[in-house]
């Protein structure tokens, strides 16, 4: 397989809903099974062969940098800092200058999905798409993006954070995006990848594919989910084998 692209982990948010659990710490540094949540994501990237990760940091960025340094979990770690909140899309645009690959794997820093990242990269390359996203079967949650796709895996509808009980899949928050597409994002502006850019790209006719995964998707966005994630993610780590 060709070399894997750089990865960007979006971990700039303050996590206001989780303050009762984490205090002033960044949401992505919340402790899961005795280690920061971000470490679970870095370990996942390393297991699948990634070598270079860019941390898109903002709130309490120094605490993340001091914990992970320039190398962590077998990965070279680079930091892209935002001085004011830029949203998921703005944070990605801010990180473009740090990319050494022509595409990038993007992960949200508050969710973990049990997915074969190597296979995701391979299918993205085969499809020739400008963007791909991991989707998982819909559940009863009301605050995840609803995703629609045709039988060939072409994205046909994307509604972030909107309840749609007719949607068969939800967005897992893991993407592969071309650097060219990221350069179209206005620099220095606050913009949401999910609420604004994906719908705009879809309407503009960009080639966007979905990657269907049956793996579980766990996020730590609320105190209730954070508590549930303790057992789920600890179990996932124990049962994981190196691909």
DRENLOTI-974574 format. One record per residue (C-alpha): x, y, z. Coordinates in steps of 0.5 Angstrom, whole numbers, padded with zeros to 4 digits, always signed. Each point is the difference from the previous one (the first is absolute). Example, Ala and Ser with C-alpha at 12.3 -4.5 7.8 and 13.67 -1.06 7.14 Angstrom:
<vexmis>
+0025-0009+0016;+0002+0007-0002;
</vexmis>
This chain:
<vexmis>
+0000+0000+0000;+0002+0007-0001;+0003+0004+0005;-0006+0003+0005;-0002+0007+0000;+0001+0005+0006;-0005+0000+0005;-0003+0006+0003;-0004-0001+0007;-0005+0006+0002;+0001+0001+0007;-0001+0008+0001;-0006+0000+0003;-0002+0002+0008;-0005-0006+0001;-0005+0005+0004;-0005-0006+0001;+0006-0004+0003;+0002+0005+0005;-0003-0003+0006;+0004-0006-0001;+0007+0003-0003;+0000+0006+0003;+0004+0005-0004;+0004-0005-0004;-0001-0001-0007;-0006-0005-0002;+0005-0004-0004;+0005-0001+0006;-0006-0003+0004;+0002-0006+0004;-0002-0007-0003;+0002-0006+0003;+0006+0003+0003;+0003+0004-0006;-0002+0006-0004;-0006-0001-0005;+0005+0003-0005;+0005-0006+0001;-0005-0005-0002;-0001+0004-0007;+0008+0000-0001;+0001-0007+0002;-0006-0002-0005;+0004+0004-0005;+0007-0003+0001;-0004-0007+0000;-0002+0001-0007;+0007+0002-0002;-0001+0008+0000;+0007+0004+0001;-0002+0007+0001;-0005+0004+0003;-0002+0007+0001;-0004+0002+0006;-0005+0006-0001;+0000+0003+0006;-0003+0006+0003;-0003+0000+0007;+0006-0002+0006;+0004-0001-0006;+0006+0000+0004;-0002-0006+0005;-0001-0004-0006;+0007+0002-0003;+0004-0002+0007;-0004-0006+0000;+0002-0003-0007;+0006+0004-0002;+0003-0001-0007;-0001-0008+0000;-0005-0004+0003;-0003-0007-0001;+0005-0002-0005;-0002+0007-0004;+0003+0006-0002;-0004+0006+0003;-0001+0007-0003;-0004+0005+0003;-0005+0005-0004;-0002+0005+0005;-0006+0005-0001;+0000+0006+0004;-0008+0001+0000;-0005-0005-0001;+0000-0002-0008;-0005-0006+0000;+0001-0007-0003;+0001+0003-0007;+0004+0006+0002;+0005-0004+0004;+0001-0005-0006;+0002+0006-0004;+0004+0003+0005;+0004-0007+0000;+0001+0000-0007;+0007+0003+0000;+0002-0006+0004;-0002-0006-0005;+0005-0004-0003;-0005-0004-0004;-0005+0002-0005;-0006-0003+0004;-0001+0000+0007;-0003-0005+0005;-0005+0004+0005;-0002-0002+0007;-0004+0004+0005;+0003+0000+0006;-0006-0002+0004;-0002-0007-0003;+0003-0007-0001;-0003-0004-0006;+0003-0007-0001;+0001+0000-0007;+0006-0003-0005;+0003+0007-0001;+0005-0004-0005;-0006-0002-0004;-0003+0006+0000;+0006+0004-0003;+0000-0006-0005;-0007+0001-0002;+0000+0007-0001;+0006+0000-0004;-0003-0005-0005;-0007+0004+0000;+0004+0006-0002;-0004+0005+0004;+0001+0006+0003;-0002-0001+0006;-0003-0007+0004;-0003+0000+0007;-0001-0006+0004;-0007-0002+0002;-0003-0005+0005;-0007-0003+0001;-0005+0005+0003;-0002+0000+0007;-0005+0003+0004;+0005+0006+0001;-0003+0007-0002;+0006+0004+0000;+0004-0003-0006;+0000+0001-0007;-0004-0003-0004;+0003-0003-0007;-0003-0003-0006;+0003-0003-0006;-0002-0004-0006;+0002-0008-0001;+0007+0002-0003;+0002+0004+0006;-0001+0007-0003;-0002+0005+0006;-0007+0003-0002;-0002+0003+0006;+0003+0003+0007;-0003+0003+0006;+0004+0002+0005;-0003-0001+0008;-0007+0000-0003;-0005-0006+0002;-0002-0004-0006;-0003-0007+0002;+0000-0002-0008;+0008+0001+0000;+0003-0007-0001;+0007+0003+0003;+0003+0005+0004;+0007+0004-0001;+0006-0004+0004;+0004+0007+0000;+0006-0003-0004;+0001+0002-0007;+0005+0000-0006;+0001+0007-0003;+0004+0002-0006;+0005+0006+0002;-0003+0004-0006;-0007-0001+0003;+0003+0003+0006;+0003+0006-0003;-0007+0002-0003;-0002+0002+0008;+0001+0007+0001;+0006+0001+0005;-0001+0003+0007;-0007-0001+0000;-0005-0004+0005;-0003-0005-0004;-0003-0007+0001;+0002-0006-0004;-0006-0004+0001;-0005+0006+0001;+0002+0004-0006;+0006-0003-0004;-0003-0007-0002;-0007+0003-0002;+0003+0005-0004;+0005-0005-0003;-0006-0005-0002;-0004+0006-0003;+0006+0002-0004;+0001-0007-0003;+0006-0002+0003;+0002-0008+0000;-0002-0002+0007;+0000-0007+0002;-0002-0004+0006;+0004-0006+0004;-0005-0005+0003;+0002-0002+0007;-0003-0005+0005;+0004+0002+0005;-0002+0004+0007;+0000+0007+0000;+0001+0003+0007;+0001+0007+0002;+0001+0004+0006;-0004+0006-0001;-0004+0000+0006;+0001-0002+0007;-0005-0006-0001;+0004-0002-0006;+0006+0001+0003;-0002-0005+0006;-0002-0005-0005;+0006+0000-0004;+0005-0002+0006;-0002-0007-0001;-0001+0000-0007;+0006+0003-0002;+0004-0004+0005;-0003-0006-0003;+0002+0002-0007;+0007+0001+0002;+0001-0007+0003;-0003-0003-0006;+0004+0003-0005;+0005-0003-0004;+0005+0003-0005;-0002-0001-0007;
</vexmis>
